Amino acid sequence: MELNSSSFDIFAMRKEAPLEAQRIGKAPADNANWHIAPAPIGFGGGFVTGIDIASDGSFMVCNTDVFNGYIRHAGDDRWRLLLRQDNLQSSEYDPRPDNSKILRAKVGSGANNGTYCTRIAPSDPRVIYTAWNGYFYRSTDGGASFRRTPLPPKAFLSDTGPSRRFNRSIDVHPRDAAQVLLGTNGDGCYTSTDGFASFQEVKLPDTGKDFSETPGRYLVAWGDDGSAWIHVFGVGLYHSPKGISGQFLFAGGPLTASSLVAAKDGAVYVCEFRTSATQIPDALHVLRAGVWRRGAGTLNADQVAVSPFDPLHLVWANENSGQWWQSFDGGLTSTDFGNERRGVGESKWLSNSSKAVFPAQILFDPVRRGRLWICEGVGINYCDLPSKTADPVIFHDMNAGISELVSTCGLTSADNPIALLGVMDKGVWQVAGDTETGWAYSPPQGRIADPSAVAHLRSIDNASDDPDFVVGLFQQDGGNGWSDDWGRTFTSFPPPPGQEAWLPGGDCAVSTRSNIIIAQGNRGGAWWTKAGGLRTEDWRPVSFGGYSPVTSWLNAYYVHRDCIAADKTRPGVFAALVNNIYKLPNNDDAIGRDIAGLWLNRSGGEGEWEHRVKGTLAPLGSKNHTLSQFWQARLAYVPGRSGELLYANCEGGNRNDQLMWLRDDGAKITGLPAFRLFAFDFGKAAPGQERPAIYFYGTAGGIQGLYVSFDWFATDPILISRFPNSSFDIVSAGLGLVGDMHSFGRCYLGFGGNGWVRADLAEGQGPAKATQNPHLSSNRMRSV
């Protein structure tokens, strides 16, 4: 199959050109001297949790768990963001309202970073509803503009617990685009007859919690006859024959549900969701003519789809794609067609592969009979169901434009043009020029690399004596390992003495190929080796301040804390930053000794360390800086400058926290004019400069954005962009910025849900003088 726009018949149905976007909120333009575009790692990633298709086939929308939704019109060659600067009021993202405290006060925990659910009105495709960042939005012009509705912030937990995949929680009356049902994560179920200009809450029980302790969703559906259905997680199904104007009565069914679908013939299908690891043998429940029955043999059925052409034609799948079933009699009988495989698609790394499918919502195409759409853990797929059930089912991904790989950290080298960019789920990618050469991770000992593995890169560093030697820490399917081919393949390290495996997360620092330190996450100890670490006995505990091993380096695997640094100009020299309070094994605070501060070792990690700075790092005379320095942070030696380090608390919350320049291994600390940092890194030095360029995402002159200084802050830093690549996603705190040490004027910025972007200084736009930055234009000068 040759992949092009004509291959997708759904898009050939479009009758008119896309509506032109109406510019509503306009953010400052990027610096004209810089080109910013998505870094060329594979399309897809993250978890695409829901999909909807306009009834006339003119466009599609999808939801993601970590940042935003996407929209794609007929004839388009890629998806684009659903919510953007040009279709939102600027107050929606500049600054982005913080609703996390409101939601956590209601549900105890959770996050709402992606689009919770998006629904196109069946009777009028110009009307779209979506929930994002705790708010509910409506568009009446096909997505050209969105307006926030009056509904107060609610628990739309798009990336929390298994319920992020449950569908649907928004539904629109089949013949009236103003009548809407809206469910939340245990934060009420609401209806409206005027497009949510006004609304009312339905009197229903609270939802129960799923096995992750997240409140389950209210799932909602309109019947073709105008009746309304609501499933209350933990309680069961409710029905109002008169729609939202009537009373909702208990209709029974399974207590828990991951999918609710109302068919055109009046039948209702509910997939029962597991509340533990216990299997559910007959998970598909069918309500037809007032009678419940269970589909025999529907083991762990998790999502169900009903054909718009034949209400008795069903497809359902279990949670991890182990089985797919098809039925042509409303679920009375079925055939398992779990022989699916991937064919040619838009993501090179997925095409013609055996990579697993992790389905969320599945949905039949409204205009092409027999075509099924699947949104899942690596993006969007479609397949055309064969007429013979014995024939293989071929999935084709359609992910171009979707960038949901969550960035973590990365690495470049002056000796190599290939950048290594790390993400959650899919390890580390090798990026060269405008292409990528795939991803890799360190598999557990005794196993080969699995192309369907879920592996999160947490830390990466390279050796000073071998330009191709890299150490990476991979959590989940992977472990900690080394590569001697610049990250193309990794081999796992054996765990240190007394441990069955490395604890997840952490930080690594590499001096030479044989001299490595790894500090484990989850309050694990730190270990050094001067023998390459290929045997368990090669690893020795780091010991200083009277404690061995030191276990207070990183409290949690998910914290992006770069707290160890190797001075590449002096083999065997390491600096380390330790938390303020030493914790005992029972998590009590130790009494009598505080080991907080900066420590130095000149013997490859062996023996005692020197306490260079006690307590919090801060320039002399500074005030109101963060005292704890406990979470996201970065400590790094300046490339090519012996004994010089940079440090920043990278939580970005305190306006007095600044980038610090440490000389003589911390003996002198100077504050640099960069504040509220989320991340920083070094890039190739400008001609004539003794020190490398410094890229940072933070605040200078009261303006937050992506900056660079080519002259070590001798002049004002250059503002590259306030919203790189027009994304208002949250920048990955701690390690989400990678300067390019090989290519001058290049850096990579990572987001919490929108992948990596690359910024390039336009050719011929380098510093006019080697000793200073180009001057900022008047509108970019620091504010008073």
C-alpha positions in Angstrom: 0.0 0.0 0.0 1.3 3.4 -0.9 0.5 5.9 1.8 -0.9 9.3 0.7 -4.0 11.4 1.3 -6.0 9.5 -1.4 -5.5 6.3 0.6 -8.0 7.5 3.3 -11.4 7.5 1.8 -12.8 9.3 4.9 -11.0 12.4 3.7 -12.2 12.2 0.2 -15.7 12.9 1.5 -14.9 16.5 2.5 -17.1 19.0 0.6 -15.4 22.3 1.4 -12.0 23.8 2.4 -11.1 24.1 6.1 -12.5 27.1 7.9 -9.9 29.9 8.2 -8.7 30.3 11.7 -9.7 33.5 13.4 -6.9 35.0 15.4 -8.1 35.5 18.9 -5.1 35.7 21.2 -1.8 36.6 19.8 1.5 35.7 21.5 4.8 37.6 20.8 6.4 36.3 17.6 9.6 34.2 17.8 13.0 35.8 17.2 13.2 36.2 13.5 16.9 35.1 13.6 15.9 31.6 14.8 14.1 28.7 13.1 12.1 26.5 15.4 10.5 23.2 14.4 9.7 19.8 16.0 12.8 17.6 16.5 12.6 14.8 14.0 11.8 11.9 16.3 9.0 9.5 15.3 5.4 10.6 15.1 3.0 9.4 17.8 3.9 8.3 21.2 2.3 9.1 24.6 -1.2 7.8 24.8 -3.9 8.8 22.4 -7.0 8.2 24.5 -10.0 9.0 22.4 -11.1 9.8 18.8 -14.1 11.3 17.1 -15.0 11.7 13.4 -17.4 14.3 11.9 -20.6 12.6 10.7 -19.8 13.8 7.1 -16.2 12.6 7.3 -14.8 16.1 6.9 -12.4 16.0 9.8 -11.3 14.0 12.8 -10.2 14.9 16.4 -8.3 12.9 18.9 -7.4 13.3 22.6 -4.1 12.7 24.3 -3.3 12.1 28.0 -0.4 14.5 28.4 -0.9 17.8 26.6 -3.4 18.6 24.0 -5.8 17.3 21.4 -5.2 17.1 17.6 -7.4 17.8 14.6 -7.0 16.7 11.0 -9.1 17.7 8.0 -9.8 15.8 4.8 -6.8 16.1 2.5 -4.4 17.2 5.3 -1.0 15.5 5.4 -0.8 15.7 9.2 -2.5 16.4 12.4 -2.2 19.8 14.1 -2.9 20.9 17.6 -6.6 21.3 18.5 -6.0 24.1 21.0 -3.6 26.8 19.9 -2.5 30.3 20.3 -4.6 31.3 17.3 -7.9 29.8 18.5 -7.8 30.6 22.2 -7.9 33.8 24.2 -4.4 34.5 25.4 -5.6 34.4 29.0 -6.1 30.6 28.6 -2.3 30.0 28.2 -0.3 33.2 29.0 0.0 32.4 31.8 -1.8 29.0 31.8 -4.3 28.9 34.7 -3.1 26.5 37.3 -6.1 24.3 38.3 -4.1 21.5 39.8 -4.8 22.6 43.4 -8.5 22.8 42.7 -8.6 19.3 41.3 -6.4 17.8 44.0 -8.5 19.3 46.7 -11.4 17.5 45.2 -10.0 14.1 44.3 -6.9 13.8 46.4 -4.5 13.4 43.4 -4.5 13.5 39.7 -3.5 15.7 36.8 -5.3 17.2 33.8 -2.5 17.9 31.3 -4.1 16.5 28.2 -7.5 16.8 26.5 -9.9 14.8 28.6 -12.4 14.1 25.9 -13.5 15.8 22.6 -16.8 15.4 20.8 -18.1 16.7 17.4 -21.8 17.3 17.3 -23.3 14.7 15.0 -25.9 17.1 13.6 -23.5 20.0 13.1 -19.8 19.4 12.6 -19.0 23.1 13.2 -19.8 22.5 16.9 -17.0 20.8 18.9 -16.8 20.4 22.7 -13.5 19.6 24.6 -12.2 19.6 28.1 -8.7 20.7 28.9 -6.8 22.1 31.9 -9.8 21.7 34.1 -12.1 23.8 31.9 -14.8 22.9 29.3 -14.6 24.6 25.9 -16.9 25.0 22.9 -16.3 25.8 19.3 -19.0 26.8 16.8 -16.7 27.2 13.8 -15.2 23.8 13.4 -12.2 24.5 15.7 -11.2 27.8 14.2 -11.9 29.3 17.7 -12.7 27.9 21.1 -14.4 29.7 24.0 -14.3 28.6 27.6 -17.8 27.8 29.0 -19.0 29.1 32.4 -18.5 25.6 34.0 -16.0 26.0 36.9 -12.8 23.9 36.9 -13.6 20.2 37.2 -11.7 17.0 37.7 -10.9 16.2 34.0 -8.0 13.8 34.8 -6.7 13.1 31.4 -3.4 11.4 32.4 -4.2 9.8 35.7 -5.0 6.1 36.3 -6.5 3.6 33.9 -9.7 5.8 33.6 -7.8 8.1 31.2 -8.7 5.6 28.5 -12.4 5.3 29.4 -14.9 6.5 26.7 -16.9 8.6 26.4 -17.4 11.4 28.9 -18.8 14.0 26.5 -21.7 13.3 24.2 -24.0 15.5 22.1 -27.6 14.9 21.2 -27.9 13.2 17.7 -30.1 16.0 16.3 -29.5 19.0 18.6 -25.9 20.3 18.9 -26.8 22.4 22.0 -27.9 19.4 24.2 -24.8 18.0 25.9 -23.9 15.4 28.5 -20.7 15.8 30.4 -19.1 13.5 33.0 -16.0 14.1 35.1 -13.7 12.0 37.4 -16.0 12.0 40.4 -16.6 15.7 40.2 -20.2 15.6 39.1 -22.1 14.9 35.9 -23.6 17.9 34.0 -26.1 18.6 31.3 -26.9 21.6 29.1 -29.6 22.5 26.6 -27.8 25.7 25.3 -24.3 24.5 24.5 -23.2 25.1 28.1 -24.0 28.7 28.2 -25.9 27.4 31.3 -25.8 24.0 32.9 -27.1 21.8 35.7 -25.7 18.9 37.7 -27.5 15.6 37.5 -28.3 14.1 40.9 -26.3 10.9 40.9 -24.1 9.0 43.3 -20.4 9.8 43.5 -18.2 7.6 41.4 -16.0 5.0 43.1 -12.2 4.8 42.7 -10.4 2.5 40.3 -7.5 0.3 41.4 -5.1 3.3 41.1 -7.2 5.2 43.7 -8.4 7.6 41.0 -12.1 8.5 41.0 -13.6 6.7 38.0 -15.4 8.6 35.2 -19.1 9.2 34.6 -19.5 7.7 31.1 -22.3 9.2 29.0 -24.2 8.4 25.8 -27.2 9.7 23.9 -29.6 7.1 22.4 -30.7 7.6 18.8 -34.2 8.1 20.2 -33.1 11.0 22.3 -32.9 9.1 25.5 -29.8 9.6 27.8 -27.5 7.1 29.5 -25.0 7.7 32.3 -22.7 5.0 33.8 -21.6 5.8 37.4 -18.3 4.1 38.0 -18.7 1.8 41.0 -22.5 1.9 40.9 -23.9 1.0 37.5 -26.0 2.4 34.6 -28.7 5.1 34.8 -31.2 5.9 32.0 -33.6 8.8 31.3 -36.1 7.9 28.4 -36.9 11.6 28.0 -33.3 12.7 27.7 -31.8 15.3 30.0 -35.2 16.8 30.7 -36.3 13.6 32.4 -35.4 11.7 35.5 -32.4 9.3 35.5 -33.4 5.9 36.8 -31.1 3.0 37.8 -30.8 0.5 35.0 -28.4 -2.0 36.5 -25.5 -3.5 34.6 -21.9 -3.9 35.7 -20.7 -1.7 38.6 -17.5 -0.6 36.8 -17.1 0.3 33.1 -14.4 1.4 30.7 -16.7 1.8 27.6 -20.3 2.8 27.1 -21.9 2.7 23.6 -25.6 3.2 22.6 -26.4 1.6 19.3 -29.0 3.0 16.8 -31.3 0.0 17.4 -31.6 0.9 21.1 -29.1 -1.7 22.5 -26.6 -0.5 25.0 -23.1 -2.0 25.3 -21.0 -1.7 28.5 -17.4 -3.1 29.0 -16.9 -4.1 32.6 -13.6 -2.9 33.9 -11.4 -4.9 36.3 -10.7 -3.5 39.8 -7.7 -5.8 40.3 -5.5 -8.2 38.5 -8.4 -10.7 38.5 -9.6 -11.7 35.0 -13.2 -10.9 33.9 -14.3 -13.9 31.7 -17.4 -12.3 30.2 -16.7 -8.6 30.4 -19.0 -7.3 27.6 -22.6 -6.6 28.9 -25.5 -6.0 26.6 -28.8 -4.4 27.4 -31.4 -5.1 24.8 -35.2 -4.6 25.2 -34.8 -4.2 28.9 -32.8 -7.4 29.4 -29.2 -7.7 30.4 -27.0 -10.5 29.2 -23.2 -11.0 29.1 -21.3 -11.8 25.9 -19.9 -15.3 26.3 -16.1 -15.6 25.9 -15.4 -11.8 26.0 -12.5 -12.1 28.3 -11.4 -8.7 29.7 -13.3 -6.9 26.9 -12.2 -3.3 27.5 -13.5 -1.2 24.5 -16.4 -1.8 22.1 -17.4 -0.2 18.8 -20.7 -0.5 16.9 -21.0 0.0 13.2 -23.2 2.9 12.1 -24.2 0.9 9.0 -25.3 -2.2 11.0 -26.1 -1.9 14.7 -25.5 -5.7 15.1 -22.0 -5.5 13.8 -19.6 -5.1 16.8 -15.9 -5.2 17.4 -14.3 -5.3 20.9 -10.8 -5.6 22.2 -9.2 -6.3 25.5 -7.0 -3.9 27.4 -3.6 -5.1 26.0 -4.7 -6.1 22.5 -4.3 -9.8 23.3 -7.6 -10.5 21.7 -9.9 -8.8 19.2 -13.5 -10.0 18.6 -16.0 -9.4 15.8 -19.7 -10.1 15.9 -22.5 -9.7 13.4 -25.4 -10.6 15.6 -25.2 -8.1 18.5 -22.7 -10.1 20.5 -24.6 -13.4 20.6 -21.7 -15.1 18.7 -18.3 -13.8 17.9 -15.0 -14.6 16.2 -11.6 -13.9 17.6 -9.5 -12.1 14.9 -6.5 -11.4 17.1 -4.1 -11.9 14.2 -3.5 -8.2 13.6 -0.2 -6.8 12.5 1.2 -3.4 11.4 1.6 -2.5 7.8 2.8 0.7 6.1 1.9 3.9 7.9 3.1 7.5 8.6 5.5 6.6 11.5 8.6 4.9 10.2 9.4 3.3 13.5 5.9 1.6 13.6 5.5 0.6 10.0 5.8 -3.1 9.0 6.5 -4.1 12.6 5.3 -6.4 15.3 5.1 -3.6 17.9 2.2 -4.2 20.3 -1.0 -2.3 20.3 -2.5 -0.8 23.6 -6.0 0.2 22.6 -8.0 2.9 24.2 -11.1 3.9 22.2 -12.1 2.0 19.0 -14.6 3.6 16.6 -16.1 2.7 13.2 -15.8 5.1 10.3 -19.1 7.0 9.7 -18.7 7.1 5.9 -16.6 4.0 4.9 -18.2 0.7 5.8 -15.9 -1.8 7.6 -13.1 0.7 8.4 -12.2 0.7 12.1 -10.2 3.4 13.9 -8.0 2.6 16.9 -6.4 5.1 19.3 -3.8 3.6 21.5 -0.5 3.9 23.3 1.5 5.0 20.3 -1.0 7.0 18.3 -3.8 6.5 15.8 -4.4 3.4 13.6 -7.0 2.3 11.1 -7.8 -1.0 9.5 -10.2 -2.3 7.0 -11.9 -5.4 8.4 -11.6 -8.3 5.9 -14.6 -10.1 4.6 -13.0 -13.4 5.6 -12.3 -13.7 9.3 -9.3 -15.9 8.6 -7.6 -13.1 6.7 -5.0 -11.0 8.6 -6.0 -7.6 9.9 -3.5 -4.9 8.9 -3.2 -1.8 11.0 -1.8 1.4 9.4 -0.8 4.2 11.7 -1.8 7.7 10.8 0.3 9.7 13.2 2.0 12.5 11.1 2.0 15.6 13.2 1.3 13.9 16.5 4.2 14.5 19.0 3.3 13.0 22.3 6.6 11.4 23.3 7.2 13.0 26.8 10.7 14.4 26.9 13.0 13.6 29.8 16.7 14.4 29.1 19.3 14.2 26.3 22.9 14.5 25.3 25.2 15.9 22.6 28.9 15.7 22.0 31.4 17.9 20.2 32.7 14.7 18.6 29.4 13.5 17.2 26.7 15.2 15.0 24.0 12.9 16.3 22.0 14.1 19.3 20.5 11.7 21.8 17.0 12.7 22.9 15.3 10.8 25.7 11.6 10.3 26.3 9.2 8.4 28.4 8.0 5.1 27.0 10.4 4.9 24.1 13.9 5.3 25.5 16.5 7.4 23.7 16.4 8.5 20.0 19.3 9.1 17.8 18.7 12.3 15.8 20.9 13.5 13.0 20.0 16.5 10.8 16.3 16.1 9.8 16.1 12.4 10.4 16.1 9.9 13.3 17.7 6.5 13.2 15.5 4.8 15.8 15.3 4.4 19.5 17.1 2.2 22.1 17.1 1.2 25.7 18.9 -1.1 28.1 16.9 -4.3 28.5 17.0 -6.2 31.8 19.8 -8.7 32.2 19.4 -11.8 30.2 16.8 -10.4 27.8 17.0 -9.0 24.3 15.6 -5.6 23.4 11.8 -5.7 22.8 10.5 -3.3 20.2 7.2 -3.0 22.2 9.0 -2.3 25.5 8.0 0.6 27.7 11.3 2.2 28.8 11.8 5.7 30.3 15.2 7.4 29.9 15.9 9.1 33.2 19.6 10.1 33.0 22.4 9.9 30.4 26.1 10.9 30.2 29.2 10.1 28.2 32.8 9.3 28.8 35.7 11.7 28.3 38.1 9.1 27.0 35.8 7.3 24.5 33.5 9.6 22.4 31.1 6.7 21.7 30.7 5.4 25.3 27.4 6.4 26.9 25.6 5.4 30.2 21.8 5.5 30.4 19.4 4.9 33.2 16.1 3.3 31.9 13.2 2.7 34.2 10.3 0.2 33.8 11.1 -2.4 31.1 14.7 -1.4 31.1 17.5 -1.0 33.7 20.8 0.8 33.9 23.2 0.1 31.0 26.1 1.2 28.8 26.5 1.7 25.1 29.7 1.8 23.1 28.0 2.9 19.8 26.7 6.3 20.9 23.3 5.1 22.1 22.3 2.8 19.3 22.3 -0.3 21.5 22.7 -0.7 25.3 23.9 -3.5 27.5 22.7 -3.7 31.1 24.9 -3.3 34.2 24.5 -5.9 36.9 22.9 -4.5 40.0 25.1 -3.5 43.0 25.8 -5.9 45.9 22.7 -6.8 47.9 20.2 -5.8 45.3 18.3 -8.0 42.8 18.0 -5.0 40.5 18.7 -1.3 40.2 16.1 0.9 41.7 14.2 3.0 39.1 15.2 6.5 38.1 18.2 8.3 39.5 21.2 10.1 38.1 24.5 9.0 36.5 27.8 10.8 35.9 30.6 9.3 33.7 34.2 10.4 34.0 35.9 7.7 31.9 34.7 4.5 30.4 35.7 2.6 33.6 34.8 5.3 36.1 31.1 5.8 36.7 28.8 6.9 39.5 25.1 6.0 39.7 22.7 7.5 42.3 19.5 5.5 42.4 16.0 7.0 42.7 13.5 6.1 45.4 16.0 6.9 48.1 18.4 4.2 46.8 22.1 4.5 47.5 24.8 5.9 45.3 27.5 3.6 43.8 30.8 4.1 42.1 33.0 1.9 40.0 36.5 2.3 38.6 36.4 -1.1 36.8 33.6 -0.5 34.3 30.8 -1.9 36.4 30.5 -5.1 34.4 30.4 -7.3 37.6 28.3 -6.8 40.7 31.5 -6.6 42.8 32.7 -3.7 40.7 30.1 -1.4 42.3 31.1 0.2 45.7 28.9 2.4 47.9 29.5 6.2 47.9 30.4 7.2 51.4 30.8 10.7 52.9 29.8 12.5 56.0 29.9 9.3 58.0 27.2 7.7 56.0 27.5 4.7 53.7 25.6 4.3 51.5 24.1 7.7 51.2 20.4 7.2 50.5 19.0 10.7 50.3 20.1 11.7 46.8 16.8 11.3 45.0 13.6 10.7 46.8 11.5 9.5 43.8 12.2 7.9 40.4 10.2 10.5 38.5 12.2 13.5 39.9 14.5 15.0 37.2 17.4 15.7 39.5 20.9 15.9 38.0 22.8 16.0 41.3 26.2 14.4 40.3 28.6 15.9 37.8 31.9 14.7 36.3 34.6 17.2 35.4 35.7 15.9 32.0 38.9 18.0 32.1 40.0 16.1 35.2 39.5 12.3 35.1 38.2 11.0 38.5 36.8 14.3 39.7 33.1 14.3 40.7 30.9 16.9 42.4 27.7 16.0 44.1 24.8 17.9 45.7 23.0 16.2 48.6 19.5 17.0 50.0 19.2 19.0 53.1 18.1 16.3 55.5 19.6 12.8 55.7 16.8 10.2 56.0 17.0 7.1 58.1 15.7 3.7 56.6 12.3 4.3 58.4 12.1 7.7 56.7 12.7 9.6 60.0 15.1 12.6 59.9 18.5 11.8 61.2 19.6 13.6 64.3 23.0 15.2 64.8 24.4 15.6 61.3 23.3 17.5 58.2 25.0 16.4 55.1 23.3 18.9 52.8 25.4 20.8 50.3 28.1 20.4 47.7 30.7 17.6 48.0 33.8 16.9 45.9 35.8 13.7 45.3 39.1 13.6 43.3 39.5 9.8 43.5 36.7 8.5 41.1 34.2 8.4 43.9 36.3 6.2 46.2 36.9 7.2 49.9 35.8 10.3 51.7 34.5 13.4 50.0 35.2 17.0 50.8 32.3 19.2 51.9 32.8 22.2 49.7 29.6 24.1 50.5 27.4 23.3 53.5 23.7 23.6 53.2 21.9 25.5 50.4 23.8 26.8 47.4 23.4 30.5 47.0 25.4 33.5 45.9 26.8 35.6 48.8 24.2 38.1 50.0 21.3 36.7 48.0 17.9 36.7 49.7 14.6 34.7 49.5 16.0 31.9 47.4 14.6 28.4 47.7 16.1 26.7 50.8 15.1 23.1 50.1 16.7 22.5 46.6 15.2 19.1 46.9 13.3 18.4 43.6 14.1 19.2 40.0 17.6 20.6 39.8 20.8 20.5 37.7 24.5 20.5 38.6 26.9 20.5 35.7 30.6 21.1 35.1 31.2 23.7 32.3 32.7 21.9 29.3 36.4 22.7 28.9 36.6 24.7 32.1 38.3 22.9 34.9 36.6 23.4 38.3 33.7 25.5 37.0 30.1 24.4 37.5 26.6 25.8 36.8 23.7 25.0 39.1 20.0 25.9 39.2 17.0 24.8 41.1 14.8 24.0 38.2 11.3 24.1 39.7 10.7 27.6 38.1 8.5 28.8 41.0 10.6 31.3 42.9 11.5 34.5 41.2 14.6 34.9 43.3 16.1 31.5 42.3 18.8 32.1 39.7 21.4 30.3 37.7 24.6 30.0 39.7 28.2 30.0 38.5 30.5 28.0 40.8 34.2 28.4 40.5 37.0 26.5 42.2 34.6 23.6 42.7 32.2 25.8 44.6 34.5 28.0 46.6 33.0 31.0 44.9 29.4 31.3 43.8 28.2 34.1 41.5 24.6 34.6 40.5 23.9 35.0 36.8 21.0 37.1 35.4 18.7 34.1 34.6 15.9 33.4 37.0 13.1 30.9 37.7 14.8 28.3 35.5 13.2 25.1 34.4 16.2 23.8 32.6 19.6 24.8 31.2 22.4 23.3 29.1 25.6 24.2 27.2 26.1 24.6 23.5 29.0 25.0 21.1 30.9 28.1 21.9 30.7 31.2 19.6 33.8 32.0 17.6 36.5 33.5 19.9 34.7 32.6 23.2 36.4 30.7 25.9 33.3 29.3 27.4 30.4 27.5 25.7 27.0 29.1 24.9 24.4 28.8 27.7 20.8 27.9 26.7 18.1 28.2 29.4 14.4 28.2 29.7 13.5 30.7 32.4 13.1 34.4 33.0 15.3 37.3 32.1 14.1 40.9 32.6 10.7 39.6 33.8 9.9 37.7 30.6 9.8 33.9 30.5 11.0 32.0 27.5 13.8 30.2 25.8 17.1 32.1 25.9 20.7 31.9 24.9 23.8 33.7 26.0 26.8 33.5 23.7 29.1 35.7 25.8 28.6 34.3 29.3 26.1 37.0 30.2 28.4 39.9 29.4 25.3 41.4 27.7 21.6 40.6 27.9 20.7 37.1 26.9 18.9 36.6 23.6 15.2 35.7 23.8 14.7 33.0 21.2 11.0 32.4 21.8 8.3 32.7 24.5 6.4 29.8 23.1 8.7 27.6 21.0 7.0 26.1 18.0 3.8 27.9 19.2 3.4 25.3 22.0 2.1 26.4 25.4 2.9 23.0 26.9 4.9 22.9 30.2 8.7 22.6 29.7 10.2 19.4 31.2 11.6 20.6 34.5 15.2 19.8 35.4 16.6 18.2 32.3 14.4 19.3 29.4 16.9 21.3 27.5 19.8 20.1 25.4 22.3 22.4 23.9 24.2 21.1 20.8 28.0 20.9 21.5 28.6 19.9 17.8 26.5 22.5 15.9 26.8 26.2 16.8 23.5 27.9 17.4 21.4 24.8 18.0 19.5 23.5 21.0 16.6 21.1 21.8 13.8 22.0 24.2 11.7 19.2 25.7 8.0 19.4 26.8 6.0 17.5 29.3 3.6 16.3 26.7 4.6 17.7 23.3 7.9 16.0 22.5 11.1 17.9 21.6 11.5 21.0 19.4 14.8 22.2 17.8 15.8 25.8 17.6 18.5 26.8 15.0 20.2 30.1 14.6 19.7 31.2 11.0 22.8 31.1 8.8 24.7 34.3 8.9 22.9 35.4 12.1 25.7 34.7 14.6 27.1 37.3 17.0 28.4 40.4 15.3 31.3 40.3 17.7 32.7 37.2 19.3 32.5 38.8 22.8 28.9 39.9 22.9 25.3 38.9 22.0 23.4 40.7 19.3 21.3 43.5 21.0 17.7 42.8 21.8 15.2 44.8 19.9 13.3 47.5 22.0 10.3 45.3 22.5 12.4 42.6 24.0 14.5 44.6 26.4 14.1 43.7 30.0 11.1 45.3 31.7 11.4 47.8 34.6 
